[in-house]
C-alpha cells in the first residue's frame, strides 16, 4: 500500500467543549432571566430559552455534518476514493493510478480546489478542507503517485 489517507472536516470544538458552552450560555441566561422575572419582564424568558435551544441544535447539527469523511487508498492497481456522507452513505470511485493526475485550481480569491483527473473524469477531493490543507494533500497524493509509477510497471494483462 503506497497511500492510505483519511480526510475529515475540521471542527473547532470537541463535543465536551460544545456541551460546556451550551451549559455556560444557559447559566448566564438563567441569571439574566431571574433578573428579568424580578423586574416583571417575564415575556423575555421564553426567547432566552429558545436561544439556548437553538444554540444546542446548531452545535448538534454541526457535529452530525462532521461525521462524513473521504479516504484515499493507493494499493494494487487502483487509486480508490471512498466518500462517506454524514449519514453513513458511501460512494466509491476507482481510478487507474498510471493515468491519474493531481490538479490544483487556484481561484482569484486565493482559494484552491483539488481534483483527481483521469480518462476525462475529474473528482473533487477534500472540499471541506482549507486551501493550504488542499495544497498539502495534493502534494502528498502527487508524491504517492510518483512513487507508485517508479516502483511498478503498468498492468497489461487486460489489453489482449
N, C-alpha and C positions, 0 to 999 in steps of 0.2 A: 504494500500500500504506500503510494507516494504522497498522498494528501488525504487528510481527514479533518475537515474544518467545519465547525458548527457556528453559525452566526445567529445571535439573539439580539432582540431590541434592547436598547439602553433604558434603564429605569433609575430615576433619581432617588427614589425612596424604597426601602425594603417594606415588606408587609408589616413588620413590627413597628417601624417608624411611622408608617401611614396610620396605623391604629392609634399610636400615641398622639399624632397630630389631630386626629378627629376627637380624641378624648380631651386634649388641651383646648381646642376651639369650643367644644361642648362645655367645658368647665368655665371658660371665660364668658360664654353666652349665658350660662346658668347664673353666674354672678350678676351679669347685666339684667337678666330677666327678673331677678329678685328686686333689683333697684326699680325697674320699670313697674313692677307689681306694686311696690310701696308708693310710687308716685301716681298710681292709678292709670298707667299707660299699658294695661294688660293686653290690648289688641296687637301689640308689637311682638309678644311672646310666640304666637304661632309662626310668625315669619322667621324668627330666630331658630325655632325647631326645624323649620323647612330648610334653612340654610345649612344646618349641621347634617341633616339627612341628605341633601343634595351633594355636599362635600363627600360624605361617606360613599354615596352611589358613584360619584365621579372617580374616586380613587379605586373603588372596586372594579369599575369598568376598565380603567386604565390597566390594572393588573391582569384582568381577563384577556385584554387585547395583546398583552405582552407574552402570552403563552405560545405564540407562534414562533417558528424559527426556520432557518434554512441550513441544510447540511450538504456540503460538497465532498465527494469521495472520488479520488482518482486511484483506481485499482484495476488490475487485469487489463482489459481493453476498452474501458469506458470511464468517462467523467460523468458521474451521476449527481444531479442536483435534486434534492428532495426538499420540497416546501411543505411545512406543516402549519396549517392555519391555527388561529387561537381556539377554534372549536375542535381541533384534532384531525381535520381532514388533511390527507397527504396527497401531493402531486409529485410524481417522479418524472424527471426529464433525463434522458441519456444522450450524451454527445460523444462523438469519436474524438479522442484526445489528439490525434495526429493533425486534425483539421480545425481544431478549436482555437480561437484567438480571443485574447482579452482586449476589450475595447473600453477605454475610459473617455467619456464625452464630457468636456468641460463646458459649463454654461457661462454666459456673460456675467452672471451674478456671483460667480465663484463656486458654484455647486458642481458636483461631479456625479455622473451616472456610470455604473459599472455594468457592462454587458459581456456575456459569453456568446461568441458568434461562430457558427459552423454550418456549412451547407445551406446558406441563405436564411438560417434561423438565428434570431437574437433573443437571448434570455436575460432579463434584468435580474441582477443579483444584489442583495443587501440594500433594498430600497429604504429600509428603516435605520440604516447606519448614517453617520455624519459623513461629509465629504472627505475629510482626512482618513477616516476609517475605510471608506470605499477604495481610496487610492492605495492604502496599505494592503488591503485584501487583494486588490488587483495585482499588486506586485508579488504577493505570496502565491497566487494562482499561476501567474506567469512563470515564476521560478519552478514551481512543481511541474508544469507542462514541459518546460525546457529540460528538466531532469528526466522526465519520462521519455522524451524524444531521444535524449542522448543515450539512455540505458536500454532501449529496446528497438526492435525493428517492426515495421508495420505488419499487421496480420493479413496475409494474402490468401489464406485458406478459403475464404469465401468468394474469391474472384474467379472461380472456374466457370 
